[in-house]
Amino acid sequence: NGTIILADNRTLSKTGLYMEVIKIAPAHANAYNSLADGLNDTETVQLPDGRVLDRRGLYIESLRYNPHNALVFYALAKSLVGNGTITLADKRTLSKTGLYLE
């Protein structure tokens, strides 16, 4: 839970640093993934473009920019309960099994 002071004297937390990466490089998939990993199931974040996303939304956004990241598919699968499904940015709807198979 530490912070870092940047050259412009801004103090940012880990979350703030990931948000800065997204602001500078919006297609940086790992920033969304790492930001999601730091949230619990009820937390949300407001992205620099104004969208508010929860953990699953951040994972889906990560897959938009890197659709082959097995760890993100795994994280999404773990987040589903029972026979739940999730719709990805490419409009595919996958079950837990479908996510594991990706």
Phi and psi restraints in degrees (value plus and minus 20) as a CYANA .aco file:
   2 GLY   PHI     -97.6   -57.6
   2 GLY   PSI     155.6   195.6
   3 THR   PHI    -150.0  -110.0
   3 THR   PSI     147.2   187.2
   4 ILE   PHI    -153.6  -113.6
   4 ILE   PSI     123.4   163.4
   5 ILE   PHI    -119.1   -79.1
   5 ILE   PSI     102.9   142.9
   6 LEU   PHI    -103.5   -63.5
   6 LEU   PSI     149.6   189.6
   7 ALA   PHI     -79.4   -39.4
   7 ALA   PSI     -48.3    -8.3
   8 ASP   PHI    -108.8   -68.8
   8 ASP   PSI      -6.7    33.3
   9 ASN   PHI      53.0    93.0
   9 ASN   PSI     -10.9    29.1
  10 ARG   PHI     -96.7   -56.7
  10 ARG   PSI     122.6   162.6
  11 THR   PHI    -126.2   -86.2
  11 THR   PSI     102.3   142.3
  12 LEU   PHI    -144.6  -104.6
  12 LEU   PSI     123.8   163.8
  13 SER   PHI    -104.1   -64.1
  13 SER   PSI     158.7   198.7
  14 LYS   PHI     -78.4   -38.4
  14 LYS   PSI     -64.8   -24.8
  15 THR   PHI     -80.2   -40.2
  15 THR   PSI     -63.8   -23.8
  16 GLY   PHI     -81.7   -41.7
  16 GLY   PSI     -57.1   -17.1
  17 LEU   PHI     -86.4   -46.4
  17 LEU   PSI     -63.3   -23.3
  18 TYR   PHI     -82.5   -42.5
  18 TYR   PSI     -59.4   -19.4
  19 MET   PHI     -84.2   -44.2
  19 MET   PSI     -57.1   -17.1
  20 GLU   PHI     -85.1   -45.1
  20 GLU   PSI     -60.3   -20.3
  21 VAL   PHI     -81.1   -41.1
  21 VAL   PSI     -65.6   -25.6
  22 ILE   PHI     -83.2   -43.2
  22 ILE   PSI     -57.0   -17.0
  23 LYS   PHI     -84.3   -44.3
  23 LYS   PSI     -63.4   -23.4
  24 ILE   PHI     -98.7   -58.7
  24 ILE   PSI     -60.2   -20.2
  25 ALA   PHI    -153.3  -113.3
  25 ALA   PSI      59.9    99.9
  26 PRO   PHI     -79.9   -39.9
  26 PRO   PSI     -37.0     3.0
  27 ALA   PHI    -116.9   -76.9
  27 ALA   PSI      -5.3    34.7
  28 HIS   PHI    -101.7   -61.7
  28 HIS   PSI      73.9   113.9
  29 ALA   PHI     -75.8   -35.8
  29 ALA   PSI     -61.5   -21.5
  30 ASN   PHI     -85.9   -45.9
  30 ASN   PSI     -45.9    -5.9
  31 ALA   PHI     -86.0   -46.0
  31 ALA   PSI     -61.7   -21.7
  32 TYR   PHI     -85.9   -45.9
  32 TYR   PSI     -62.6   -22.6
  33 ASN   PHI     -81.5   -41.5
  33 ASN   PSI     -68.4   -28.4
  34 SER   PHI     -85.4   -45.4
  34 SER   PSI     -58.5   -18.5
  35 LEU   PHI     -82.9   -42.9
  35 LEU   PSI     -62.8   -22.8
  36 ALA   PHI     -82.2   -42.2
  36 ALA   PSI     -61.7   -21.7
  37 ASP   PHI     -79.8   -39.8
  37 ASP   PSI     -45.9    -5.9
  38 GLY   PHI    -107.5   -67.5
  38 GLY   PSI     -24.2    15.8
  39 LEU   PHI    -119.9   -79.9
  39 LEU   PSI     133.4   173.4
  40 ASN   PHI    -112.4   -72.4
  40 ASN   PSI    -199.5  -159.5
  41 ASP   PHI     -88.1   -48.1
  41 ASP   PSI     -35.7     4.3
  42 THR   PHI    -127.5   -87.5
  42 THR   PSI     -28.0    12.0
  43 GLU   PHI    -103.6   -63.6
  43 GLU   PSI     132.1   172.1
  44 THR   PHI    -151.8  -111.8
  44 THR   PSI     143.0   183.0
  45 VAL   PHI    -153.9  -113.9
  45 VAL   PSI     129.7   169.7
  46 GLN   PHI    -118.8   -78.8
  46 GLN   PSI     100.1   140.1
  47 LEU   PHI     -96.5   -56.5
  47 LEU   PSI     141.9   181.9
  48 PRO   PHI     -75.8   -35.8
  48 PRO   PSI     -46.0    -6.0
  49 ASP   PHI    -105.6   -65.6
  49 ASP   PSI     -16.9    23.1
  50 GLY   PHI      77.4   117.4
  50 GLY   PSI     -36.1     3.9
  51 ARG   PHI     -88.1   -48.1
  51 ARG   PSI     125.4   165.4
  52 VAL   PHI    -130.2   -90.2
  52 VAL   PSI     101.1   141.1
  53 LEU   PHI    -145.1  -105.1
  53 LEU   PSI     126.5   166.5
  54 ASP   PHI    -113.5   -73.5
  54 ASP   PSI    -193.5  -153.5
  55 ARG   PHI     -76.1   -36.1
  55 ARG   PSI     -68.9   -28.9
  56 ARG   PHI     -82.7   -42.7
  56 ARG   PSI     -61.8   -21.8
  57 GLY   PHI     -80.4   -40.4
  57 GLY   PSI     -57.8   -17.8
  58 LEU   PHI     -88.2   -48.2
  58 LEU   PSI     -59.4   -19.4
  59 TYR   PHI     -84.1   -44.1
  59 TYR   PSI     -61.4   -21.4
  60 ILE   PHI     -83.2   -43.2
  60 ILE   PSI     -61.1   -21.1
  61 GLU   PHI     -84.0   -44.0
  61 GLU   PSI     -58.3   -18.3
  62 SER   PHI     -79.9   -39.9
  62 SER   PSI     -62.5   -22.5
  63 LEU   PHI     -88.3   -48.3
  63 LEU   PSI     -45.4    -5.4
  64 ARG   PHI     -79.3   -39.3
  64 ARG   PSI     -57.3   -17.3
  65 TYR   PHI    -117.9   -77.9
  65 TYR   PSI     -38.9     1.1
  66 ASN   PHI    -163.4  -123.4
  66 ASN   PSI      63.8   103.8
  67 PRO   PHI     -94.7   -54.7
  67 PRO   PSI     -12.0    28.0
  68 HIS   PHI    -137.7   -97.7
  68 HIS   PSI      -4.5    35.5
  69 ASN   PHI    -103.2   -63.2
  69 ASN   PSI      79.6   119.6
  70 ALA   PHI     -79.6   -39.6
  70 ALA   PSI     -54.4   -14.4
  71 LEU   PHI     -85.2   -45.2
  71 LEU   PSI     -52.8   -12.8
  72 VAL   PHI     -92.1   -52.1
  72 VAL   PSI     -61.7   -21.7
  73 PHE   PHI     -79.3   -39.3
  73 PHE   PSI     -61.3   -21.3
  74 TYR   PHI     -82.7   -42.7
  74 TYR   PSI     -65.5   -25.5
  75 ALA   PHI     -82.8   -42.8
  75 ALA   PSI     -61.4   -21.4
  76 LEU   PHI     -84.0   -44.0
  76 LEU   PSI     -62.7   -22.7
  77 ALA   PHI     -80.4   -40.4
  77 ALA   PSI     -63.3   -23.3
  78 LYS   PHI     -83.9   -43.9
  78 LYS   PSI     -45.9    -5.9
  79 SER   PHI    -100.2   -60.2
  79 SER   PSI     -34.9     5.1
  80 LEU   PHI    -102.7   -62.7
  80 LEU   PSI     124.6   164.6
  81 VAL   PHI    -131.5   -91.5
  81 VAL   PSI     114.6   154.6
  82 GLY   PHI      36.8    76.8
  82 GLY   PSI    -147.1  -107.1
  83 ASN   PHI    -114.0   -74.0
  83 ASN   PSI       4.2    44.2
  84 GLY   PHI     -83.4   -43.4
  84 GLY   PSI     138.7   178.7
  85 THR   PHI    -151.5  -111.5
  85 THR   PSI     147.2   187.2
  86 ILE   PHI    -161.3  -121.3
  86 ILE   PSI     120.5   160.5
  87 THR   PHI    -120.6   -80.6
  87 THR   PSI     104.7   144.7
  88 LEU   PHI    -104.0   -64.0
  88 LEU   PSI     149.9   189.9
  89 ALA   PHI     -80.6   -40.6
  89 ALA   PSI     -48.1    -8.1
  90 ASP   PHI    -104.5   -64.5
  90 ASP   PSI      -9.7    30.3
  91 LYS   PHI      57.5    97.5
  91 LYS   PSI     -17.2    22.8
  92 ARG   PHI     -95.3   -55.3
  92 ARG   PSI     119.4   159.4
  93 THR   PHI    -127.7   -87.7
  93 THR   PSI     102.4   142.4
  94 LEU   PHI    -142.1  -102.1
  94 LEU   PSI     125.1   165.1
  95 SER   PHI    -106.1   -66.1
  95 SER   PSI     158.5   198.5
  96 LYS   PHI     -77.2   -37.2
  96 LYS   PSI     -65.8   -25.8
  97 THR   PHI     -82.3   -42.3
  97 THR   PSI     -63.2   -23.2
  98 GLY   PHI     -80.9   -40.9
  98 GLY   PSI     -58.4   -18.4
  99 LEU   PHI     -86.5   -46.5
  99 LEU   PSI     -62.4   -22.4
 100 TYR   PHI     -82.1   -42.1
 100 TYR   PSI     -55.7   -15.7
 101 LEU   PHI     -94.5   -54.5
 101 LEU   PSI     -40.6    -0.6
